[in-house]
Amino acid sequence: MARATPQHPLWQAMLSGSWYQTRAKGLAQARAYAKELCWQFNCSDLSETERDGILARLLPNARNIQLSPPFYCDYGANIHAGSNVSLAGGVTILDAGEVHIGANTRVGAGVVVCALHHPLDAKRRNLGWQRSEPIFIGSNVEIGNNVTILPGARIPDGSVITDNSVVRG
């Protein structure tokens, strides 16, 4: 099976908010592809032009984003960003669900954005079940360092999230 893309039924199931099998081959291949692109982006000897080319493939819905390495994400294609968005180094976005970031938003170092839930039941968790819930971050938002943003979070326009905060959905 080829790598799943946003039009694939597996991908649509993932975005639906229903429980899905994260180990499905197409999704695993899509994560491996994103992991490879993240690794390439994070290499220290690349020119800005080379990094921009990698970002265009990794984050097709996040143009004109300023990103400092290291950066990590699960899929990349579920990250949507407005213009003039800046992410400091060490940001991780677990984008099994859609993550929307409004224009003129700055994200501090070490921030984790997690758009997925794991089952409380150990058997289901060990079998790779999970479900996603979208995250919406407004425009003109300032997110401090080491913030954790949980599934379903909605951060209004103009908000300031202080360092080390947890934002719940």
Backbone as a ProteinNet text record, in pm:
[ID]
protein_1_A
[PRIMARY]
MARATPQHPLWQAMLSGSWYQTRAKGLAQARAYAKELCWQFNCSDLSETERDGILARLLPNARNIQLSPPFYCDYGANIHAGSNVSLAGGVTILDAGEVHIGANTRVGAGVVVCALHHPLDAKRRNLGWQRSEPIFIGSNVEIGNNVTILPGARIPDGSVITDNSVVRG
[TERTIARY]
84.3	0	88.6	50.3	124.7	96.9	179.4	163.6	27.7	-45	-175.3	-155.9	-246.6	-247.5	-380.3	-396	-519.7	-649	-643.4	-764.1	-795.7	-704.4	-718.5	-821.2	-899.6	-998	-937.7	-816.3	-751.6	-729.5	-686.7	-661	-791	-895.6	-1025.7	-1078.9	-1057.2	-1097.5	-1020.9	-893	-810.5	-864	-901.2	-947.8	-1091.5	-1165	-1307.8	-1336.9	-1238.6	-1261.3	-1301.6	-1317.8	-1348.9	-1218.9	-1231.8	-1114.4	-1067	-936.1	-877.5	-748.5	-701.2	-580.7	-459.4	-380.8	-264.6	-156.9	-161.4	-60.7	-96.4	-209.1	-245.2	-128.1	-98.2	23.8	36.7	-69.5	-61.6	-30.8	-88	-60.1	81.8	126.2	263.6	363.5	333.8	423	421.4	305.9	297.5	378.3	371.9	452.6	601.9	639.2	780.6	830.1	745.9	780.6	802.1	710.5	724.1	847.6	873.9	992.1	1119.5	1124.4	1240.9	1256.9	1146.5	1154.3	1195.7	1145.1	1187.7	1337.5	1385.7	1529	1609.4	1566.7	1637.2	1635.9	1520.2	1507.9	1599.8	1611.3	1688.1	1838.9	1884.3	2028.5	2088.7	2198.2	2255.1	2327.8	2362.3	2443.3	2362.2	2233.3	2149.6	2140.6	2128.8	2105.8	1959.1	1929.2	1790.7	1701.4	1752.7	1676.5	1643.6	1741.6	1717.3	1613.4	1624	1525.6	1385.6	1376.1	1245.9	1183.1	1263.8	1213.3	1159.5	1229.1	1183.2	1053.2	1046.6	924.4	804.6	826.1	715.6	656.1	738.6	688.1	628.3	691.2	645.7	518.2	510.1	398.1	330.6	258.6	200.1	92.2	38	-67.9	-18	111.2	170.8	279	237.9	333.7	376.9	494.3	549	560.7	592.6	612.2	762	795.3	934.4	953	1045.6	1062.1	1208.6	1238.7	1375.8	1390.6	1496.3	1518.4	1561.8	1540.2	1472.8	1320.7	1256.2	1110.6	1067.1	956.5	904.2	753.3	702.3	557.5	529.6	403.8	365.4	339.8	266	225.5	260	244.9	273.4	157.1	90.2	-19.1	-140.9	-150	-263.9	-236.4	-122.6	-86.7	-119.5	-206.6	-248.8	-205.5	-128.5	-78.4	-99.9	-141.2	-154.6	-18	-17.4	108.9	177.3	308.3	390.2	378.9	378.4	379.4	524.3	564	701.6	702.5	778.1	793.2	939.6	967.7	1104.4	1149.4	1273.6	1329.3	1267.3	1266	1216.8	1066.9	995.8	849.9	814.5	716.9	664.7	514.9	467.3	324	279.5	199.8	143.5	10.8	17.1	-94.2	-177.4	-216.8	-313	-446.6	-475.2	-589.4	-538.9	-628.4	-586.5	-543.9	-438	-388.1	-389	-468.1	-480.9	-412.7	-319.6	-246.7	-271.3	-328.2	-361.4	-239.5	-260.4	-153.8	-91.9	34	107.7	115.4	126	134.5	277.4	323.8	458.2	447.6	525.2	524.6	665.2	676	804.8	871.7	993.3	1074.6	1013.9	1026.8	985.3	836	757.6	611.8	570.6	472.2	413.2	266.1	226.2	86.6	41.2	-54.8	-94.6	-242.3	-271.7	-409.9	-461.5	-412.5	-460.1	-480.4	-574.9	-607	-569	-523.8	-501.2	-607.6	-645.7	-746.4	-695.7	-787.2	-752.1	-731.5	-796.4	-785.2	-651.1	-570	-435.7	-437.9	-535.3	-540.1	-558.1	-651.5	-674.6	-554.4	-496.6	-379	-263.5	-240.7	-131.9	-155.3	-279.7	-311	-299.1	-270.8	-247.8	-370	-474.7	-593.3	-570.1	-621.4	-622	-728.3	-755.1	-847.2	-795.5	-833.3	-782.3	-891.3	-847.5	-937.9	-863.8	-923.9	-851.6	-818.7	-717	-672.9	-676.9	-728.7	-737.2	-663.8	-562.1	-486.1	-513.1	-564.1	-603.6	-487.3	-520.1	-420.7	-367.3	-247	-183.4	-172.1	-138.8	-124.4	24.1	55.5	191.8	188	262.2	267.9	408.9	420.3	550.2	622.5	737.3	820.9	761.3	783.7	747.3	599.3	515.4	370.4	324.7	223.9	161.4	17.5	-18.9	-154.1	-218.9	-328.4	-392.6	-503.7	-548.9	-651.3	-776.4	-829.7	-952.8	-935.8	-813.1	-790.1	-828.2	-883.7	-917	-861.2	-762.6	-697.5	-743.5	-814	-870.5	-763.1	-802	-715.9	-662.1	-535.4	-475.7	-435.4	-449.9	-417.3	-266.6	-230.3	-92.7	-94.9	-19.4	-8.8	129.9	136.5	264.8	344.2	474.6	565.9	512.9	536.2	506.8	358.7	270.9	126.5	79.4	-34.9	-104.7	-239.7	-267.7	-394.2	-478	-590.9	-678.9	-787.6	-839.8	-948.4	-1082.4
-117.9	0	123.9	223	347.9	431.9	530.5	624.8	693.6	700	767.3	917.7	979.8	1124.5	1178.3	1311.6	1366	1321.3	1275.1	1230.3	1082.8	1010.5	866.6	838.9	730.8	697.1	681.4	627	615.5	753.2	846.4	982.8	1047.8	1029.2	1087.1	1028.8	898.8	836.2	898.2	923.7	984	1122.5	1202.1	1338.7	1345.5	1235.9	1237.6	1251	1224.8	1227.8	1093.2	993.5	857.5	784.6	677.8	595.7	531.8	529.6	469.6	398.2	315.1	236.2	314.8	367.6	447	363.2	231.7	144.3	102.2	148.5	115.9	153.1	66	79.5	215.1	263.6	391	507.8	506.8	613.8	602.4	480.3	460.2	508.8	483.2	529.6	681.7	743.3	889.7	950.9	889.7	939.1	921.2	809.6	787	891.5	927.1	1030.1	1164.4	1201.9	1327.9	1325.2	1211.6	1199	1221.1	1165.3	1184.2	1331.2	1398	1540	1624.2	1590.9	1662.3	1644.4	1522	1495.7	1579.7	1583.5	1664.4	1812	1862.7	2003.4	2035.8	1944.6	1968.7	1957.1	1910.5	1902.4	2042.1	2057.6	2190.8	2248	2167.4	2217.6	2255.7	2275.8	2312.2	2463.4	2506.6	2648.7	2681.6	2809.1	2852.2	2808.2	2814.1	2771.3	2622.8	2541.5	2397.4	2369.4	2439.1	2420.6	2460.5	2571.3	2616.4	2511.9	2446.8	2341.6	2222.7	2185.7	2075.2	2113.4	2236.2	2281.2	2283.7	2319.7	2322.7	2183.3	2080.1	1942	1893.4	1930.2	1884	1954.2	2085	2166.9	2237	2163	2223.9	2327.8	2328.3	2423	2529.8	2552.3	2649.8	2728.7	2809.8	2891.2	3012.2	3063.2	3182.5	3165.5	3044.6	3017.6	3027	3084	3091.2	2985.2	2894.8	2777.8	2761.7	2747.1	2721.9	2574.8	2510.6	2371.2	2360.7	2248.4	2132.3	2148.3	2082.8	2081.9	1938.9	1899.2	1763.7	1769.4	1683.5	1667.4	1524.7	1482.5	1347.5	1336.9	1432.8	1425.2	1551.5	1667.1	1793.5	1848.1	1763.8	1808.7	1856.5	1822.4	1865.5	1995.6	2058.1	2185.3	2296.9	2387.9	2501.7	2628.7	2713.1	2834.4	2955	3065.3	3191.9	3253.6	3374.1	3440.5	3492.3	3503.5	3560.9	3483	3350.7	3263.9	3225.2	3228.6	3199	3093.3	2985.7	2878.9	2870.5	2881.6	2871	2725.1	2701.5	2566.9	2474	2346.8	2245.1	2230.1	2287.4	2274.2	2136.7	2070.6	1942.4	1957.3	1919.2	1923.5	1782.8	1721.8	1589.3	1612.2	1612.7	1659.3	1546.7	1449.9	1350.7	1418.3	1525	1611.3	1740.8	1817.2	1943.6	2042.1	2116.3	2222.1	2349.8	2447.6	2575.5	2683.1	2755	2862.4	2990.3	3090.6	3216.3	3302.2	3402.8	3493.3	3568.1	3603.6	3685.7	3622.2	3490.8	3417.7	3371.2	3382.5	3337.5	3226	3120	3002.2	2985.9	2978.8	2971.2	2835.2	2830.3	2708.7	2599	2475.8	2360.5	2340	2407.2	2392.9	2258.8	2193.2	2070.1	2097.3	2071.4	2083.4	1941.6	1889.8	1749.2	1738.6	1699.6	1690.9	1547.3	1463.9	1325.5	1276.6	1182.9	1117.3	970.2	914.8	770.9	711.9	586.2	525.1	510.1	514.6	489	339.6	257.8	112.6	67	-0.9	-41.3	-134	-224.5	-316.6	-240.6	-147.8	-68.7	21	77.4	162.9	82.6	-38	-122.7	-171.5	-172.4	-211.6	-94.8	24.8	139	222.3	210.6	292.7	434.4	530.5	669.3	745.1	867.3	953	1095.9	1173	1309.7	1410.5	1529.2	1641	1767.5	1849.2	1964.9	2068.8	2147.2	2257.1	2384.6	2491.5	2620.9	2725.3	2784.3	2892.1	3016.6	3120.7	3241	3321	3436	3529.2	3618.5	3668.4	3760.8	3701.4	3572.8	3501.5	3488.6	3499.9	3479.6	3359.4	3253.8	3132.2	3122.3	3120.2	3116.9	2984.5	2974.6	2854.6	2739.5	2618	2494.1	2484.4	2539.2	2529.1	2397.1	2334.7	2215.2	2249.6	2224	2251.7	2117.7	2088.6	1957.6	1953.1	1831.7	1815.6	1898.1	1958.5	2034.9	2177.4	2219.7	2355.6	2459.4	2569.5	2685.3	2808.4	2868.4	2985.9	3107.3	3202	3316.7	3412.1	3489.8	3593.7	3682.8	3721.6	3816.6	3761.6	3632.1	3572.8	3568.8	3568.2	3545.9	3425.9	3322.5	3202.1	3205.2	3209.7	3224.5	3093.8	3107	2992.7	2881.9	2758.1	2637.1	2613.5	2679.1	2659.6	2533.3	2482.8	2374	2429	2417.5	2465.9	2343.9	2329.7	2213.5	2245.2	2136.8	2150.5	2156.6
0	0	0	-75.2	-81.4	42.6	60.1	170.8	160.1	270	271.1	253.5	181.3	161.1	214.1	224.6	282.4	213.8	89.5	20.6	47.7	106.3	128.2	238.9	227.1	331.3	471.7	481.6	613.1	675.1	591.5	639.5	683.7	604.6	638.5	769.1	790.1	916.4	1033.3	1011.9	1116.4	1154.1	1055.5	1081.2	1132.2	1123.7	1156.6	1305.8	1390.1	1534.5	1590.7	1503.8	1548.4	1582.8	1658.5	1687.2	1557.6	1537	1416.8	1456	1366.1	1386.6	1337.6	1428.7	1389.4	1321.2	1341.4	1280.2	1138.4	1086.6	948.1	857.9	763.1	683.8	615	553.4	482.5	574	695.5	791.8	846.2	872.8	920	815.4	688.6	582	571.1	590.6	586.6	701	820	932.4	905.3	843.8	810.3	710.5	614	515.7	585.7	675.4	748.9	838.9	901	987	906.2	786.8	699.4	661.5	626.4	591.5	712.4	831	952.4	974.1	957.4	973.7	875.4	749.4	649.3	688.5	729.6	769.1	886.4	980	1101.6	1082.4	965.7	938.5	939.7	1008.9	1029.8	908.9	811	700.2	576.3	588.8	474.7	459	335.6	309.4	336.9	347.5	369.1	253.3	132.4	14.4	21.7	63.4	76.4	185.2	296.2	404.4	358.8	284.8	234.9	143.4	60.5	-27.7	50	155.9	240.7	310.3	363	430.8	337	211.7	114.9	97	104.3	92.3	224.1	335.4	466.5	511.3	487	535	417.6	333.6	213.6	243.3	364.9	402.3	499.1	499.3	591.9	518.6	426.1	349.5	431.5	401	467	618	660.3	802.3	831.9	945.7	989.8	1096.7	1071.6	1156.2	1191.3	1319.2	1362.6	1397.5	1350.7	1387.8	1534	1598.4	1541.7	1545.8	1451.1	1440	1414.5	1475.4	1458	1439.5	1352.5	1336.7	1292.4	1303.9	1262.6	1113.5	1057.5	916.9	838.7	897.8	831.1	751.6	676.1	589	667.1	795.2	877	951.7	924	986.6	888.3	930.6	847.7	919.6	851.4	916.6	827.6	889.8	819.9	794.4	742.9	710.6	837.1	827.4	933.4	1064.4	1055	1172.8	1200.1	1326.4	1365.1	1475	1451.9	1550.5	1590.7	1720.2	1771.6	1768.7	1800.9	1798	1900.6	1866.7	1957.8	1962.8	1865.6	1861.1	1804.4	1867.1	1820.7	1799.6	1680.2	1651	1613.3	1700.6	1674.7	1604.3	1471.8	1388.8	1328.1	1411.8	1364.2	1335.9	1406.6	1378.4	1319.4	1261	1201.5	1309.8	1279.3	1366.2	1283.4	1325.8	1255.3	1338.8	1275.9	1343.3	1264.8	1330.7	1264.7	1234.5	1152.5	1109	1226.9	1208.9	1305.8	1444.1	1446.7	1573.1	1595	1718.7	1754.4	1857.5	1833.3	1919.2	1976.7	2108.4	2176	2166.3	2216.4	2212.9	2299.6	2252.6	2330.3	2343.3	2261	2267.2	2206.4	2268.3	2215.5	2186.8	2062.8	2019.8	1987.8	2062.8	2051.6	2016.6	1892.9	1845.6	1846.2	1938.2	1941.4	2083.4	2095.4	2222.5	2212.1	2323.7	2333	2425.1	2402.8	2489.7	2633.1	2727.1	2866.3	2889.5	2808.8	2818.3	2759.8	2840.5	2797.5	2676.2	2667.9	2553.5	2422.9	2420.7	2298.1	2267.8	2371.7	2353.8	2294.9	2346.1	2296.9	2154.8	2110.8	1973	1875.3	1926.6	1838.9	1806.7	1886.6	1862.5	1913.7	1842.7	1888.2	1810.9	1854.6	1780.5	1787.3	1688.5	1681	1714.9	1750	1774.2	1731.2	1645.7	1592.1	1698.7	1668.2	1754.1	1671.6	1731.3	1663.9	1747.4	1687.9	1750.6	1667.6	1729.5	1657.3	1601.9	1547.1	1493.6	1605.5	1584.4	1679.6	1819.7	1825.1	1952	1984.9	2110.7	2160.8	2253.9	2218.2	2299.5	2356.4	2487.8	2554.3	2537.9	2600.3	2592.3	2673.2	2623.4	2693.7	2727.9	2643.5	2659.3	2597.6	2656.6	2600.5	2564.7	2438.8	2389.9	2359	2427.8	2421.6	2317	2281.2	2177.5	2205.8	2100.6	2110.8	2160	2188.1	2239	2134.2	2181.7	2097.6	2168.2	2105.1	2163.1	2083.8	2146.8	2074.8	2020.9	1920.6	1864.2	1976.1	1963.2	2055.5	2191	2211.9	2342.2	2366.2	2494.2	2536.8	2630.7	2596	2678.3	2741.8	2873.6	2942.3	2943.2	2963.8	2967.2	3058.2	3014.9	3092.7	3119.2	3046.1	3064.3	2993.1	3036.6	2968.4	2924.3	2794.3	2738.6	2704.4	2772.2	2753	2652.2	2591.2	2494.6	2561.7
[MASK]
+++++++++++++++++++++++++++++++++++++++++++++++++++++++++++++++++++++++++++++++++++++++++++++++++++++++++++++++++++++++++++++++++++++++++++++++++++++++++++++++++++++++++

